[in-house]
């Protein structure tokens, strides 16, 4: 198979891939493959009930991962202190989702 030194979708394996001249190829979802290709990745820090007041915050490598953390712990979730890591649109969405979750739980 021809080596491709940029991310591509492998229809046969049904996943994204990238080949490297100096190391093994990587495959997986697009976010992972693009991170390996760029040799950097996304990092979204936050705190929740388990990481509050600890030396290291919780984190995710996708905004979807942040939403998952929020859904798991709406009472303890916060991005306070990490606002510069989130766009205004992301901050607004997190606030609205958290607000709806907390108000729904109050009614139950």
N, C-alpha and C positions, 0 to 999 in steps of 0.2 A: 504494500500500500504506500502511496506517495505521502511524504511528510509535509505537513502544513504548519507553518510557524505563526499562525494566527488562529483565534477561536473559530470553530466551525461546528455545525450540527451533523452528527453521525447518524444518518437515518437507519442504518443497520442496527446499531446499538441503542438507538433512541435516547441519545444524550449528547451534551456538548463535549468537545474535545479540543485540546491544543497540544501540539508537538513542540518539543524543544531540541535544539541541536546538542545541548550539553547535559541533559538529564531526561528522565523518563517522561512520557506523555502524561497528561492529567485529563480526567474526564469526570463529568458530573453535571450539576445544573449550571446555567449560564453565569450566575453570580460567582460561584466558586471558580469556574474556568477563567472568567475575566479577571478575577483577583489574582489567580496564579500567573496569568499572562502579564499583568501589570506589575506583579510582585508587590502589591499593596491591596488593601481591601477596605471596606466600609466598617466603621466602628461607631456604634451608638450606645454610649453609657447611660445608665439610669440606676436608680435605687428602688428596692422593694423592701418588704418586711424582713427578708432574710439578709439583705446587704446593708441596710440602714445602720449607720454608725460603725461600719467595718472599714478596714483600710482600703479594700478594693470594692469598687462598685460592680453591679451586674452590667452586662452588656450584651448586645446582639450585633450580628453582622449584616442585618437587613432591617428595613423599617417594619416588615411583617413580623420579624422576631420581637421587635419592641412592642408591637400590638399584642402579640401572644403573652408577653410578660404582663402587660396592663390587664388583659382579660383574666390572667391567673391570680392577680392580686390588686384589684382596683383600689382598695383602701390604703395599701402601703406603697403603691407605685408613685414615683416622682422623677422628673428630669431636672429638678431644681439643682442649680450649680453646673448644669451641662447644657444650658440653653443655646450656647454658641454651636453646638453639634447638630442642632435641628433647625430646619427652615421655619419660617413663620407659618407656612401651610401645615407642616408636620406638627408643630406645637398646637395649632388650633385644633387639628383633628384629634390629637391625643387628649386635649382638654375636653372636647365635646364627648368623646367616647367615655372618658372617665366620669364625666358629669352624668351622663345617661345611666351608666352602670350603678353609680352610687345612689342616684335618685330612685332607680327601679328597685334596688335592694331595700331602700327605706320603706317602700310601699308594701313589700311582701311580708 
